[in-house]
Amino acid sequence: SLPDPSKARGNDPDLSFHSQGAAGFAEELQDALRSGTLFERWKAKQPDPDAVEPQWGATDPEATVTGEQKDLRINLVATTRIDSDVFKQRLRLLAGSHWE
């Protein structure tokens, strides 16, 4: 859930959400779960990219995410086999601390 979608941005604009609406947020999160693109961009920015544990690059090509606007909040529902720690890391990259 994104309580204040306008603040749902990570610390690095290159890795953050860019969308404004529910469908866009859902699409960006789904892409971050299905493909390794976000992970590879994040990994390249690390001081020692080769030292990054491979588990952080896990993907789920069948992951699905839907988004729905409820008042000011956006609720995202993700169905994925990705480990919860990896899932949370992707959300932190995309939304910073502005998700719950």
C-alpha positions in Angstrom: 0.0 0.0 0.0 1.2 3.5 -0.8 -0.4 5.9 1.7 0.8 9.0 -0.1 1.7 8.1 -3.8 3.4 11.4 -4.4 6.0 10.5 -1.8 6.5 6.9 -3.0 9.9 7.4 -4.4 13.2 5.7 -3.5 16.4 7.5 -2.6 17.8 7.1 -6.1 15.6 8.6 -8.9 17.1 6.2 -11.4 15.7 3.3 -9.4 12.4 4.9 -8.1 8.8 4.7 -9.2 8.0 7.3 -11.9 4.3 6.7 -12.1 1.5 8.8 -10.6 -1.5 6.4 -10.9 -2.4 2.9 -9.6 -2.0 1.2 -12.9 1.5 2.7 -13.5 2.7 1.8 -10.0 1.4 -1.8 -10.5 3.2 -2.1 -13.8 6.5 -0.8 -12.5 6.4 -3.2 -9.5 5.4 -6.1 -11.7 8.3 -5.4 -14.0 10.7 -5.2 -11.0 9.5 -8.6 -9.9 9.4 -10.3 -13.4 12.7 -9.0 -14.8 16.2 -8.4 -13.5 16.4 -4.9 -14.9 15.9 -3.0 -11.6 18.3 -5.4 -9.8 21.0 -5.0 -12.4 20.7 -1.1 -12.3 20.9 -1.3 -8.5 23.8 -3.8 -8.5 25.8 -1.6 -10.9 25.7 1.3 -8.4 27.1 -0.8 -5.6 30.8 -0.2 -4.5 31.6 -3.8 -5.4 28.9 -5.2 -7.7 30.6 -8.6 -7.9 30.1 -9.0 -4.1 26.3 -8.7 -4.3 24.6 -11.9 -3.3 22.9 -13.6 -6.2 19.7 -14.1 -4.2 18.9 -10.4 -4.5 18.6 -10.9 -8.3 15.7 -13.4 -8.0 12.9 -12.9 -10.5 9.4 -14.4 -11.0 8.4 -14.2 -14.6 4.8 -15.1 -13.6 4.5 -12.4 -10.9 1.4 -10.2 -11.2 0.6 -6.9 -9.6 -2.7 -5.0 -9.6 -3.3 -1.5 -8.3 -6.3 0.3 -7.0 -6.8 3.9 -5.9 -8.7 4.2 -2.6 -9.2 7.8 -1.6 -5.6 9.2 -1.6 -4.0 5.8 -1.0 -3.0 3.3 -3.7 -3.3 -0.4 -2.8 -1.1 -2.8 -4.7 -1.7 -6.5 -4.7 1.3 -8.7 -5.7 1.2 -12.4 -6.4 4.8 -13.7 -6.5 7.1 -16.5 -5.5 9.9 -14.1 -4.7 11.2 -14.2 -1.1 9.8 -11.6 1.2 13.2 -10.0 1.9 13.9 -9.6 -1.8 10.3 -8.3 -2.3 10.8 -5.7 0.4 14.1 -4.6 -1.0 12.5 -4.0 -4.4 9.8 -1.9 -2.8 12.4 0.1 -0.9 14.3 0.8 -4.1 11.1 1.9 -5.8 9.2 3.7 -3.0 11.8 4.4 -0.3 10.1 4.1 3.1 6.8 5.4 1.8 4.9 2.0 1.6 3.3 -0.2 4.2 
